[in-house]
Amino acid sequence: MSGLTLVSSNNMTGWGQSQADYQYRHAVQADAYEMLDLIENRFAYAERFPSGLTPVRAELQHLIPSLQGRNDLIAFSQSAFHALYDHHSITSTGLLDDYALVPSFADLWVEKTVNGYQIMDVRRGSPAMQVGIRPGAIITSLEGKPIDQAVADFIGLYPYALNDERRSYAARVMAAGRKGWLRRIGLYHDGLEWTVELPTLYHARLRRDTNLLSVSSVSHLGRRYGVIRFNDSLGYNETVQAFDYALNTLPNVNGLVLDLRDTASGGTALVARGILSRFISAQTMYQRHELPSDQRDFGVRRCWSEEVEPRGWTFNAPVAVLSGRWTASMGEGLTVGFDAIGAATFGTDMARLLGGITDHTLKETGVKVKLTTEKLFHVDGTPREFFRPRCYFNFADARDDFGRDGPMDAALDYLSQH
């Protein structure tokens, strides 16, 4: 009897485990379908794709029946965002072998051009800059594969939407590398071919000032100017207090340079308003929002403007703002906001992150994702991702062949004339 009881108990345990496994797989797969619905119903930039349909369901739905666990769901969600080729939409939870987040953990900005996969800029203080990689170099291979093959493998077979913007996205992500891997990148520049091995920015931190801000004053053409550089600090509320203190140490300068070229991790609107508020004397609009899902669902367009109130004493001297490829999200918002209130802008294209993101928790598993659901605009109606500084450079982070910082020099020249 004891033997029969033991067998009976084992059978019940096995049945219970099998039932639990089935329910767990069902939950994971249900959340994958929810992910597809979320993107189709809420992603703010569906017009980027043929017929206004996002490619995710067409490209990835066939994978859902094979999803077994939470990690599979996270990887599926990441693939969905890769299909959108939107660096702003990401999962909140990562895996050990994930590709690095761009631009936060990228040091090469890559674009597909007529010349190939070209490095447009190299991040200051990064491993790539330390080994001498320069803007203009062409990437010839990634992960041991010729670049065209590597990009094709990343995007996958039979993509629903394929263009050079998506190819550029793929190359940037792969050039940033996987978290636990050493990067191996083949390059061609000025008639030379070579291969470099680099750690990712998860293992080799940027060489930068550890303070929230770097503050200095410089002499240029006989006048004094303040320079405040943000050290990827727009996500910290303490930056507002640090900025107030910095302004108080620069009360008698003839102008001010605000360097936003190291703001790749974005930040919060509170910090942006706290900074902008020191440069206005009346309530001022600094950006516009639009929620496309309302018009898509109900035929009623929803849009609104965001304003900032003056705070403290007003800095009235001329202001120049520097931005580049690692000016991202709230850094981009600050740049267009300063442009809107009349500051001069210098640099190159920014990270061009799409719109504003909102957090979503998938119902069954609790996996959290961030999806671009709002469009953001300059007050003049220009989409934020298409904004270009008034004084444009081919690259903004790397110095030129003579060691000069072109955007900074141009900003100081501008201030000396105003």
DRENDOTI-459318 format. One record per residue (C-alpha): residue in three letters; x, y, z. Coordinates in pm, whole numbers, plus 50000, padded with zeros to 5 digits. Layout:
<sites>
  resn   east  north     up
   ALA      X      Y      Z
...
</sites>
This chain:
<sites>
  resn   east  north     up
   MET  50000  50000  50000
   SER  50282  50240  50079
   GLY  50427  50180  49738
   LEU  50093  50249  49576
   THR  50057  50563  49782
   LEU  50403  50683  49677
   VAL  50330  50627  49311
   SER  49995  50799  49343
   SER  50162  51097  49514
   ASN  50425  51126  49241
   ASN  50162  51118  48972
   MET  49968  51398  49139
   THR  50286  51604  49180
   GLY  50374  51555  48817
   TRP  50023  51652  48712
   GLY  50036  51963  48932
   GLN  50372  52067  48795
   SER  50257  52008  48440
   GLN  49947  52217  48501
   ALA  50151  52496  48660
   ASP  50398  52490  48370
   TYR  50111  52512  48123
   GLN  49955  52805  48307
   TYR  50292  52982  48325
   ARG  50357  52935  47952
   HIS  50003  53054  47879
   ALA  50066  53368  48088
   VAL  50393  53439  47908
   GLN  50235  53395  47566
   ALA  49930  53603  47663
   ASP  50164  53887  47759
   ALA  50342  53857  47424
   TYR  50009  53907  47248
   GLU  49937  54199  47483
   MET  50272  54343  47379
   LEU  50170  54330  47012
   ASP  49837  54497  47091
   LEU  50007  54765  47300
   ILE  50243  54859  47017
   GLU  49968  54862  46754
   ASN  49735  55072  46970
   ARG  49974  55311  47144
   PHE  50300  55350  46948
   ALA  50304  55713  46840
   TYR  50487  55682  46508
   ALA  50299  55421  46306
   GLU  50318  55644  45999
   ARG  50687  55553  45966
   PHE  50581  55215  45827
   PRO  50408  55103  45506
   SER  50032  55174  45521
   GLY  50075  55302  45876
   LEU  50104  54950  46020
   THR  50381  54864  46263
   PRO  50581  54560  46149
   VAL  50593  54379  46482
   ARG  50299  54141  46446
   ALA  50385  54048  46089
   GLU  50746  53974  46178
   LEU  50725  53819  46525
   GLN  50382  53672  46599
   HIS  50489  53328  46475
   LEU  50742  53309  46761
   ILE  50486  53337  47040
   PRO  50388  52967  47064
   SER  50752  52882  47140
   LEU  50785  53125  47434
   GLN  50829  52929  47757
   GLY  50932  53168  48034
   ARG  50985  53524  48153
   ASN  51325  53559  47987
   ASP  51174  53450  47657
   LEU  50912  53722  47695
   ILE  51176  53987  47768
   ALA  51376  53880  47463
   PHE  51058  53884  47252
   SER  50976  54236  47374
   GLN  51326  54353  47286
   SER  51291  54206  46938
   ALA  50960  54390  46904
   PHE  51129  54720  46985
   HIS  51413  54642  46744
   ALA  51150  54598  46474
   LEU  51030  54953  46552
   TYR  51393  55074  46526
   ASP  51320  55321  46804
   HIS  51598  55360  47063
   HIS  51349  55520  47305
   SER  51125  55212  47341
   ILE  51291  54955  47568
   THR  51229  54688  47830
   SER  51280  54791  48193
   THR  51430  54449  48271
   GLY  51734  54322  48085
   LEU  51914  53993  48024
   LEU  52280  53913  48074
   ASP  52360  53895  47702
   ASP  52147  54191  47592
   TYR  52277  54445  47348
   ALA  52375  54771  47512
   LEU  52120  55051  47528
   VAL  52174  55324  47269
   PRO  52268  55603  47320
   SER  52330  55558  47696
   PHE  52590  55282  47655
   ALA  52708  55354  47301
   ASP  53032  55526  47204
   LEU  53002  55510  46824
   TRP  52725  55680  46629
   VAL  52675  55486  46306
   GLU  52466  55578  46003
   LYS  52410  55393  45674
   THR  52536  55632  45405
   VAL  52635  55604  45040
   ASN  52985  55521  45166
   GLY  52871  55233  45385
   TYR  52814  55209  45759
   GLN  52990  55528  45856
   ILE  53091  55647  46202
   MET  52945  55995  46232
   ASP  53083  56073  46578
   VAL  53285  55918  46860
   ARG  53191  55972  47223
   ARG  53426  56178  47437
   GLY  53610  55982  47708
   SER  53503  55644  47564
   PRO  53700  55327  47479
   ALA  53643  55398  47109
   MET  53794  55744  47139
   GLN  54087  55616  47345
   VAL  54193  55372  47070
   GLY  54181  55647  46808
   ILE  53862  55576  46614
   ARG  53764  55892  46426
   PRO  53447  56022  46260
   GLY  53442  55921  45895
   ALA  53565  55565  45952
   ILE  53361  55290  45785
   ILE  53263  54978  45979
   THR  53342  54672  45771
   SER  53257  54394  46016
   LEU  53080  54330  46345
   GLU  53068  54017  46560
   GLY  53301  53841  46318
   LYS  53072  53893  46019
   PRO  53090  54132  45723
   ILE  52880  54433  45815
   ASP  52602  54371  45561
   GLN  52560  54013  45683
   ALA  52569  54120  46049
   VAL  52296  54380  45992
   ALA  52082  54136  45793
   ASP  52111  53872  46066
   PHE  52016  54124  46333
   ILE  51706  54239  46144
   GLY  51603  53886  46048
   LEU  51445  53721  45748
   TYR  51165  53881  45549
   PRO  51124  54207  45744
   TYR  50796  54384  45692
   ALA  50968  54723  45692
   LEU  51326  54776  45576
   ASN  51512  55098  45501
   ASP  51846  55262  45574
   GLU  51714  55406  45901
   ARG  51644  55055  46027
   ARG  51983  54935  45902
   SER  52150  55228  46081
   TYR  51967  55140  46401
   ALA  52086  54779  46380
   ALA  52448  54879  46319
   ARG  52444  55125  46613
   VAL  52308  54861  46848
   MET  52563  54599  46741
   ALA  52850  54850  46754
   ALA  52754  54925  47115
   GLY  52798  54553  47183
   ARG  52646  54297  47415
   LYS  52675  54351  47789
   GLY  52903  54058  47863
   TRP  53096  54046  47536
   LEU  53413  54202  47409
   ARG  53338  54400  47093
   ARG  53529  54315  46777
   ILE  53487  54585  46511
   GLY  53642  54594  46164
   LEU  53717  54942  46029
   TYR  53834  55120  45715
   HIS  53959  55479  45708
   ASP  54199  55676  45490
   GLY  54308  55366  45298
   LEU  54377  55159  45610
   GLU  54191  54851  45734
   TRP  54217  54732  46092
   THR  54022  54556  46364
   VAL  53977  54671  46723
   GLU  53863  54485  47032
   LEU  53683  54702  47285
   PRO  53494  54653  47610
   THR  53140  54782  47626
   LEU  53049  55082  47839
   TYR  52908  54840  48095
   HIS  53267  54737  48173
   ALA  53473  55045  48080
   ARG  53319  55362  48216
   LEU  53346  55693  48038
   ARG  53624  55922  48151
   ARG  53428  56219  48279
   ASP  53394  56450  48575
   THR  53206  56266  48851
   ASN  53019  56581  48960
   LEU  52666  56651  48837
   LEU  52800  56957  48657
   SER  53140  57081  48544
   VAL  53162  57457  48587
   SER  53432  57690  48459
   SER  53488  58039  48324
   VAL  53700  58106  48018
   SER  53852  58413  47859
   HIS  53780  58467  47491
   LEU  53870  58778  47295
   GLY  53916  58975  47613
   ARG  53586  58884  47780
   ARG  53482  58625  48040
   TYR  53224  58353  47974
   GLY  53081  58081  48192
   VAL  53072  57718  48076
   ILE  52845  57460  48243
   ARG  52864  57100  48123
   PHE  52603  56848  48233
   ASN  52762  56513  48316
   ASP  52465  56294  48220
   SER  52285  56440  48521
   LEU  51942  56547  48390
   GLY  51779  56254  48570
   TYR  51877  56375  48918
   ASN  51659  56631  49097
   GLU  51973  56751  49278
   THR  52094  56890  48945
   VAL  51854  57185  48982
   GLN  52019  57293  49308
   ALA  52364  57234  49161
   PHE  52271  57447  48861
   ASP  52146  57730  49082
   TYR  52473  57719  49272
   ALA  52671  57723  48945
   LEU  52486  58033  48822
   ASN  52559  58207  49150
   THR  52932  58145  49099
   LEU  52915  58304  48752
   PRO  52727  58629  48816
   ASN  52943  58870  48621
   VAL  53024  58675  48305
   ASN  52946  58825  47964
   GLY  52767  58513  47843
   LEU  52710  58145  47914
   VAL  52771  57817  47729
   LEU  52549  57526  47832
   ASP  52706  57199  47716
   LEU  52441  56925  47675
   ARG  52656  56688  47472
   ASP  52678  56436  47758
   THR  52310  56379  47840
   ALA  52264  56039  47677
   SER  52051  55892  47956
   GLY  51790  56166  47933
   GLY  51622  56298  48244
   THR  51306  56449  48385
   ALA  51089  56744  48290
   LEU  51127  56878  48644
   VAL  51502  56922  48595
   ALA  51451  57074  48248
   ARG  51201  57326  48381
   GLY  51428  57403  48674
   ILE  51707  57496  48434
   LEU  51499  57684  48176
   SER  51325  57881  48451
   ARG  51645  58075  48523
   PHE  51652  58229  48174
   ILE  51301  58372  48136
   SER  51117  58663  48295
   ALA  50760  58555  48213
   GLN  50566  58232  48170
   THR  50693  58074  47848
   MET  50597  57778  47630
   TYR  50895  57553  47559
   GLN  50760  57239  47386
   ARG  50445  57084  47240
   HIS  50295  56737  47287
   GLU  50060  56522  47083
   LEU  49891  56191  47174
   PRO  49818  56015  46842
   SER  49625  55725  46999
   ASP  49329  55953  47082
   GLN  49290  56054  46719
   ARG  49344  55695  46604
   ASP  49082  55557  46847
   PHE  48824  55837  46860
   GLY  48898  56072  46571
   VAL  48969  56353  46817
   ARG  49316  56506  46811
   ARG  49476  56568  47151
   CYS  49768  56808  47177
   TRP  49894  57049  47441
   SER  50175  57287  47518
   GLU  50413  57272  47813
   GLU  50513  57594  47986
   VAL  50781  57699  48231
   GLU  50759  57967  48499
   PRO  51043  58205  48589
   ARG  51231  58116  48907
   GLY  51488  58316  49099
   TRP  51686  58595  48938
   THR  51694  58589  48559
   PHE  52021  58531  48373
   ASN  52005  58796  48102
   ALA  52341  58764  47924
   PRO  52360  58579  47588
   VAL  52338  58199  47603
   ALA  52478  57935  47367
   VAL  52375  57568  47385
   LEU  52587  57275  47261
   SER  52431  56943  47160
   GLY  52534  56627  46976
   ARG  52461  56261  46916
   TRP  52468  56190  47291
   THR  52215  56462  47364
   ALA  51910  56244  47421
   SER  51549  56260  47534
   MET  51528  56537  47797
   GLY  51860  56671  47669
   GLU  51692  56709  47330
   GLY  51392  56870  47499
   LEU  51616  57121  47675
   THR  51794  57205  47350
   VAL  51474  57277  47159
   GLY  51339  57460  47464
   PHE  51641  57690  47474
   ASP  51612  57744  47100
   ALA  51249  57843  47155
   ILE  51343  58113  47409
   GLY  51610  58256  47180
   ALA  51937  58089  47281
   ALA  52189  58012  47006
   THR  52237  57641  46933
   PHE  52554  57468  46810
   GLY  52632  57106  46725
   THR  52507  56822  46512
   ASP  52194  56608  46493
   MET  52098  56487  46838
   ALA  52012  56127  46932
   ARG  51677  56174  46755
   LEU  51487  55968  47012
   LEU  51123  55954  46918
   GLY  50876  56146  47134
   GLY  50795  56073  47496
   ILE  50772  55732  47662
   THR  50527  55586  47912
   ASP  50568  55282  48136
   HIS  50352  54973  48093
   THR  50332  54655  48302
   LEU  50226  54340  48116
   LYS  49933  54193  48306
   GLU  50021  53827  48353
   THR  50395  53835  48427
   GLY  50455  54190  48549
   VAL  50728  54249  48290
   LYS  50770  54625  48250
   VAL  50830  54802  47919
   LYS  50868  55162  47807
   LEU  50693  55257  47483
   THR  50696  55580  47284
   THR  50336  55700  47304
   GLU  50364  56080  47264
   LYS  50500  56299  46989
   LEU  50708  56598  47094
   PHE  50764  56921  46901
   HIS  50953  57247  46907
   VAL  50712  57534  46971
   ASP  50742  57622  46600
   GLY  50596  57280  46510
   THR  50923  57105  46414
   PRO  50925  56743  46539
   ARG  51188  56721  46810
   GLU  51367  56435  46635
   PHE  51420  56652  46325
   PHE  51554  56959  46504
   ARG  51900  57075  46396
   PRO  52113  57334  46574
   ARG  52131  57670  46399
   CYS  52509  57634  46366
   TYR  52559  57282  46230
   PHE  52870  57061  46246
   ASN  52946  56722  46097
   PHE  53040  56591  46442
   ALA  53019  56743  46788
   ASP  53175  56509  47047
   ALA  53506  56415  46885
   ARG  53761  56691  46839
   ASP  53886  56775  46491
   ASP  54220  56665  46347
   PHE  54389  56960  46517
   GLY  54246  56885  46861
   ARG  53991  57166  46849
   ASP  53637  57159  46985
   GLY  53453  57320  46693
   PRO  53110  57372  46854
   MET  53262  57520  47169
   ASP  53486  57757  46970
   ALA  53191  57866  46755
   ALA  52975  57923  47064
   LEU  53240  58143  47225
   ASP  53283  58338  46900
   TYR  52906  58394  46892
   LEU  52899  58517  47251
   SER  53184  58758  47184
   GLN  52973  58925  46913
   HIS  52659  58968  47126
</sites>
